[in-house]
C-alpha cells in the first residue's frame, strides 16, 4: 500500500496536465459566433469561411480556400495582434474582404477567442 502512494502522487501532475490540455481546447462561448462560418478541427472542411485550425502564425489567404484579392494582397500573418484587429472589425482592417462580420468589440472576448485559436495546432 505504501508503495502505491508515490506512484499515485507521481501520476497526479500528469493527470492535471492532461486535464488542463483538454480544457484549453474547449472553445469559449464567444467562439460560437465564429463556428457558424468556420470549422476549427484538424482536417475538417471549410465552411463559408476557411478552417481556423492552425491559423495562429499562418500567413493570411494561404490555404486552398477561395479568398478575396484584398485578403490575398494584405500581406498579413495571423499573429495575436493581427487577429485581435481582425476580430474587432475585418472589413475595417481589410476593405474588400468577403468576411461580412461586424466584429467583436469587447477586448476580453476577443482575447478568449485568440487564446482558443492558439490551442489549435
C-alpha positions as CSV (number, residue, x, y, z in Angstrom):
1,X,0.0,0.0,0.0
2,X,2.8,2.4,0.8
3,X,4.5,1.7,-2.5
4,X,1.4,2.6,-4.5
5,X,1.1,6.1,-2.9
6,X,4.3,7.5,-4.5
7,X,3.1,6.2,-7.9
8,X,-0.3,8.0,-7.4
9,X,1.5,11.2,-6.3
10,X,3.8,11.0,-9.4
11,X,0.8,10.5,-11.7
12,X,-1.2,13.3,-10.2
13,X,0.7,16.1,-12.0
14,X,0.3,14.2,-15.3
15,X,-3.4,14.0,-14.8
16,X,-3.6,17.7,-14.1
17,X,-1.6,18.5,-17.2
18,X,-3.9,16.3,-19.3
19,X,-7.0,17.9,-17.8
20,X,-5.6,21.4,-18.5
21,X,-4.8,20.5,-22.1
22,X,-8.3,19.2,-22.6
23,X,-9.8,22.4,-21.1
24,X,-7.5,24.6,-23.2
25,X,-9.1,23.1,-26.4
26,X,-12.6,23.9,-25.3
27,X,-13.9,26.8,-27.3
28,X,-15.2,29.8,-25.3
29,X,-18.9,30.7,-25.7
30,X,-17.9,33.6,-27.9
31,X,-16.4,31.2,-30.5
32,X,-20.0,30.1,-31.3
33,X,-20.3,33.2,-33.4
34,X,-17.2,32.1,-35.4
35,X,-18.3,28.5,-35.6
36,X,-21.3,29.5,-37.7
37,X,-18.9,30.1,-40.6
38,X,-15.7,28.4,-39.6
39,X,-14.6,24.9,-38.7
40,X,-11.8,24.6,-36.2
41,X,-10.8,20.9,-36.3
42,X,-7.8,19.5,-38.0
43,X,-8.7,18.2,-41.4
44,X,-12.3,19.5,-41.3
45,X,-13.7,21.0,-44.5
46,X,-14.0,24.7,-45.0
47,X,-17.5,26.2,-44.4
48,X,-18.5,29.6,-45.6
49,X,-15.1,30.7,-44.2
50,X,-11.8,28.8,-44.0
51,X,-11.0,26.2,-41.4
52,X,-9.3,28.0,-38.5
53,X,-7.2,25.1,-37.3
54,X,-3.6,26.2,-37.1
55,X,-4.4,29.8,-38.0
56,X,-2.2,31.5,-35.4
57,X,1.1,32.2,-37.1
58,X,-0.1,31.3,-40.6
59,X,0.0,33.8,-43.5
60,X,-3.4,35.1,-44.5
61,X,-5.0,33.7,-47.5
62,X,-2.5,30.8,-47.8
63,X,-4.8,27.8,-47.7
64,X,-7.0,26.3,-50.5
65,X,-10.0,28.5,-49.5
66,X,-11.3,31.0,-52.1
67,X,-10.0,34.2,-50.5
68,X,-10.7,37.7,-51.9
69,X,-7.9,39.5,-53.7
70,X,-8.0,42.1,-50.9
71,X,-7.0,39.5,-48.3
72,X,-4.5,37.8,-50.7
73,X,-2.8,41.2,-51.2
74,X,-2.9,42.2,-47.5
75,X,0.4,40.6,-46.6
76,X,-0.9,39.7,-43.1
77,X,0.4,37.0,-40.9
78,X,-2.1,35.9,-38.2
79,X,-0.2,37.0,-35.1
80,X,-2.2,37.6,-31.9
81,X,-2.1,41.3,-32.5
82,X,-3.3,40.9,-36.1
83,X,-6.0,38.5,-35.1
84,X,-7.2,41.0,-32.4
85,X,-7.5,43.7,-35.0
86,X,-9.2,41.4,-37.5
87,X,-11.7,40.0,-35.0
88,X,-12.6,43.6,-33.9
89,X,-13.6,44.5,-37.5
90,X,-12.5,42.6,-40.5
91,X,-14.0,44.9,-43.1
92,X,-12.3,47.9,-41.5
93,X,-8.9,46.1,-41.4
94,X,-9.0,44.8,-45.0
95,X,-11.5,46.7,-47.1
96,X,-12.8,44.3,-49.8
97,X,-12.7,41.2,-47.6
98,X,-15.7,38.9,-48.0
99,X,-15.9,38.4,-44.3
100,X,-19.1,40.3,-43.6
101,X,-18.8,40.1,-39.8
102,X,-19.3,43.3,-37.7
103,X,-16.6,42.2,-35.2
104,X,-16.3,41.6,-31.5
105,X,-15.9,44.9,-29.7
106,X,-15.1,43.5,-26.3
107,X,-11.3,43.1,-26.0
108,X,-11.7,40.4,-23.3
109,X,-14.0,38.3,-25.6
110,X,-11.5,38.7,-28.5
111,X,-8.7,37.6,-26.2
112,X,-10.8,34.4,-25.3
113,X,-11.2,33.6,-29.0
114,X,-7.5,34.2,-29.7
115,X,-6.4,32.1,-26.7
116,X,-8.6,29.2,-28.0
117,X,-7.2,29.6,-31.6
118,X,-3.7,29.3,-30.1
119,X,-4.5,25.8,-28.8
120,X,-5.4,24.6,-32.3
121,X,-2.1,23.1,-33.5
